[in-house]
Amino acid sequence: MASPSPKPLISTSEKKDLDKFTKNLSIKVVQTVVQSRLGEKVCALSQPDTQGGTSWYNLAIKDIHEVLSETKKALSGQLPSPGKPLVVEISLKTAEGDSMVLEWWRLAVVAGGDPQVKITHSVYNRMGILLKSLITVTRVTPAYRLSRSQGQDNYVICYRIFLGDPPDPPDLGEGALTARVGQVTTPVSTIVCCVDYRTSMTMPPRQSSRPILVKSDHFDS
């Protein structure tokens, strides 16, 4: 007699909610990182955004349309999963055309969760805490100070978004550091947000990359 199939850890409706929360967390993580590199002070109010309809996790992080479009293009209907993190690459490009990668932000999913965790309340609230931590961390790495001084006559900060680590991760130079922003335990896995960042600002040999320019006028579009 065949043994019965194991009972799933979460129901179909719970999985639907978890996928929805994870998708919106992915979108807000990218928005938070990119907006922090615009070179402007950005406020994310801890209150509902009743007019814009973009408030998730009790943070009014408004979506920049171009960044949202690039995020959806990178996800291509998928979500971060084990071995396939959502990555935001931040780089610097000089007026002479030289460039170097400054940061490597990851939203990763790793095996191992807690079946007792409630998705609707615990997971959702912890995602909000993760985003608040991310807002803080994006403003303490060296790239934030660089972004405040960017301009067309010296250098600009650029970004790329993709799903999955490339075969050859970028060289962040001597003294590169890693910081864990936070993690969210779900019934089926653990979502981890972290960043690898450059501390040495010595320009490497010229690279031929074509990232997307972070323009300060995105909010006006």
N, C-alpha and C positions, 0 to 999 in steps of 0.2 A: 504494500500500500504506500503510495507516494505521500511524503510528508507535506503538511500544509505550507503554503508560501508564507514567509515571514511578514509580520505586520509592518507597514511603512511607519517611519518615525513621525511623520507629519501627514495630515490629511491633504486632500487635493486643494481645498480652500486655503489651508495654511500655507501650502507651497506657493499658491497664487499670490498671497499677501507677501510672503518672503521675497519672491521674485520682483514684485512691484517695489518693495522697499529697497532692495538691493540695486535695482535699476536707477531709482531716484537718488540713492546715495552716490552711485557712480557719477551721475550727472552733476550733483552738487560738489563732489570732491574736485572734479575737473574745473568747474566754475570758480571754486574757492582758490585753487592754485593759480589759475591763469589771471584772475582778477587781482590777485595780490602782486602780480608782476607787471601791472599796467603803469606803475610809476605814480599812482595816485593813492591817497588815503581812501579806503573803502570801508563803510560802516555796514555791518550786517546786524540789523536790529533783532532783538529777541522778542519779537511780537509777530502776530499773523499779518501777512501782506494781503489784505482783503481786496485790494484793487488789482494788483498784478496777477494774483492767482498762482504765484510761484513759491509760496511759502511751504516748506517741508521742514520737519524736525524743529519747529518753533524758531526758525531762523529765516529772516527775510533776505535770502540770497537771490537776487534777480538774475535771470539767465541772459547772457549775451547771446544773441541769435547765432552768430557765426560759430562761437565756441560750442553751443548746443548742437548745431548741425554737424560739426566735426566729431563731436563725441558720439552721436548716433551713427555716424558713418563708420567710426572705429569699432563700435560695438556690433554693428551690422546684425541686429536682432539677437545677439548673444549677451551673456552676462559673464563677469569674471568668474573663473572656476579654478579648481586645483591645477596648477601648472600653466595657467593662462591668466595672468594678472592684467588689470587695466593700468596702463603706464602713461604718465605725462612727463615728457622731456622738456626741460627749460634750458635754452641756450642763449648765448650772447653772440651778436654779429656786429662787427665793426664797420665803420664807413668805408674801409678799404676792402671789405669782403671777407675778412678772416672771421672764423667762428670757433666757439668751443662750448661744449655741454657743461652746464652749471649744476643741474639737478636732475634727479631721476625719481619721480614720485610713483609709488605703486599702491594700488588697492588690490590685495591678493586674497584668495580664498584657500584655506588649508583644511585638511581633514581633521575631524575631531570636533564634536559639539556637545551640547548638553540637552538631552531630550526633555528636561524639565523646564527649560526656558520658554516663556510665553512670547510668541512672535508679535502679537498686536501691541503689547505694552512694553515688555522688557527690551526686545530687540529694537523696536522703533525708537525708544527713548535713548538707548545706548548709541544708536547711530547719530542721534542729535548731539550727544556728548562728544562723540568722535569728531564731528564736524566743528564743534567749538574748539576742540584741541587743535584741529588742523588750522583754523584761522590764526591761532596763536603761533604755531610752529612755522607757518609760512612767513611770519614776520620777524623771525629770529635767525634765519640762515643768511649767509653772506649775499645771496642773490637778491634779497629784498632791498638791501642798501644800494646795490648796483642798479636795481630797477628804478629807484627814486632819482637817479642821476642820468638816466638814459636820454638820448636825443639824436636826431638825424645826423648831426655833425660829429658825433663821436661813436656811439653804439646804440643798438636797440636789443630788447629782449624778445625772444621768439619761443614758440611752443610747438610740440608735436604730440599727438594722441594716438595710441595704438593698443591693441589687445594682444597680449603675449610677449614674452621676452624675446628679443632678437638673438640670433646665434652669437653675435659679438657685441656685448654691452659696451657702452661708451667708456673711454678712459677718463676718469675724473681727476687724474693727477695724483701726485704725492700728497699724503695727508688727508685724503678723502674720508669722510665720516658718514655713518649711518645713524639715523634717529627713528625710533618707533613712535608714531603719532598716537596710536591706540589700537584697540581691537574690539570686536563685537562677537560674542559667542551666540550662535544660533542653535536650534535643535539638531542640525545636521552638519554643521561646519563652523569654522571661525573665520571672520573677516578681519584682515590685518592691513593697516595703513602705515607705510613707512617711507622714508626718503633717504637716498644716497646723495651727498652733495660735496661739491668741490670747495676746498679751503685755500688752495694755491691758485692765484689768478694769472699765472704765466700763460701766455697765449701759445697753444700748440701749433704745429704746422697747419697751413690752410687746408680746410676741408670743403668738399663740394656737396653741401647739403642744401635742401630747399625747404626749410620749415616755414610755418605760417607766422607772419609778422603780428606781434601784439601791438595793436594801435590803440592809442588813448581815446579815440573818438568812437569806440564800439558802442558806448552807452548812448550815443546820439543816433545810432542807426535804428 
